[in-house]
Amino acid sequence: MTQVTVTTRDGAVHTLECRDGLSLMENIRAHGLDELAALCGGNMSCGTCHVLVAPDSLARLPPVGVDEGYLLELSPHRESCSRLSCQVTVTQALAGLAVRIAPEDA
């Protein structure tokens, strides 16, 4: 289990015990944080699992892939720290990762 901190849109902070090997999106949804829509179920076709990664955590993630980058480009809320949580696999190397759920796209 790897500890990850998730801040929801209303500013509530949740410390989650995440299962290694699952995506960040799967872990967030498993903990009942339903504001992370993840409409496509992690198939990287919707962009509704958009999170903003804390700057001090960003360097520990692999680079954004081409398809992920394309979906993020479609969001008016994209920032340099944007990631699709379905593309982040939780491992012990990410212990202490902090993310904020991005504003919902209109």
C-alpha positions in Angstrom: 0.0 0.0 0.0 1.2 3.5 -0.9 -0.1 6.6 0.7 -1.3 9.4 -1.6 -3.0 12.7 -0.8 -5.9 13.8 -2.9 -7.5 17.2 -2.6 -11.1 17.5 -4.0 -12.5 20.5 -5.7 -14.0 21.8 -2.5 -10.6 21.8 -0.8 -11.1 18.7 1.3 -7.9 16.7 1.8 -8.0 12.9 1.8 -5.1 10.7 2.6 -5.6 7.4 0.8 -3.9 4.0 1.3 -3.6 3.0 -2.4 -3.1 -0.5 -3.8 0.2 -0.7 -5.8 -0.2 -1.8 -9.4 -3.5 -0.1 -9.9 -3.9 3.3 -11.5 -4.3 6.4 -9.4 -7.8 6.7 -10.9 -8.8 3.3 -9.8 -7.6 4.0 -6.3 -9.3 7.3 -6.0 -12.6 5.8 -7.2 -12.2 2.8 -4.9 -12.1 5.3 -2.0 -15.4 6.7 -3.0 -14.2 10.1 -4.3 -16.9 10.3 -7.0 -16.1 13.7 -8.3 -13.4 12.1 -10.4 -15.8 11.1 -13.1 -13.5 8.7 -15.1 -16.3 8.1 -17.5 -14.3 5.8 -19.8 -13.2 3.6 -17.0 -9.5 4.2 -17.6 -9.4 3.6 -21.3 -7.9 7.0 -22.0 -10.7 8.2 -24.2 -12.4 10.9 -22.1 -10.0 13.0 -20.0 -12.5 13.1 -17.0 -9.9 11.7 -14.6 -7.7 14.9 -14.9 -5.7 15.7 -11.8 -3.1 18.4 -11.0 0.0 17.0 -9.5 1.8 18.9 -6.7 5.0 20.4 -8.2 7.3 18.5 -5.8 5.7 15.2 -6.9 5.7 15.8 -10.6 9.3 14.7 -11.3 8.6 11.2 -9.9 6.0 10.5 -12.7 6.9 9.2 -16.1 6.5 11.7 -18.9 3.1 12.4 -20.5 2.5 10.1 -23.4 1.3 11.4 -26.8 -2.3 10.2 -26.4 -2.5 11.5 -22.9 -1.1 14.9 -24.0 -3.7 15.1 -26.7 -6.6 14.6 -24.3 -5.1 17.0 -21.8 -4.8 19.6 -24.6 -8.6 19.5 -24.9 -9.1 20.7 -21.3 -9.3 24.4 -20.7 -8.0 23.6 -17.2 -4.7 22.1 -18.4 -1.6 23.2 -16.5 2.0 22.1 -16.7 1.3 19.7 -13.8 -1.8 18.1 -15.4 -2.0 14.3 -15.7 -4.7 11.8 -16.4 -5.0 9.7 -13.3 -5.7 6.6 -15.3 -2.2 6.8 -16.7 -0.4 7.0 -13.4 0.3 3.5 -11.9 0.7 3.6 -8.1 4.0 2.2 -6.9 6.0 2.6 -3.7 8.1 5.2 -5.6 5.1 7.5 -5.5 4.7 7.4 -1.7 3.6 10.8 -0.6 2.3 11.8 -4.0 -0.1 14.7 -3.8 -2.8 15.6 -6.4 -5.8 17.9 -6.7 -8.8 16.9 -8.8 -8.9 19.3 -11.7 -11.9 21.6 -12.3 -14.6 19.9 -14.3 -14.6 20.7 -18.0 -17.9 22.3 -19.2 
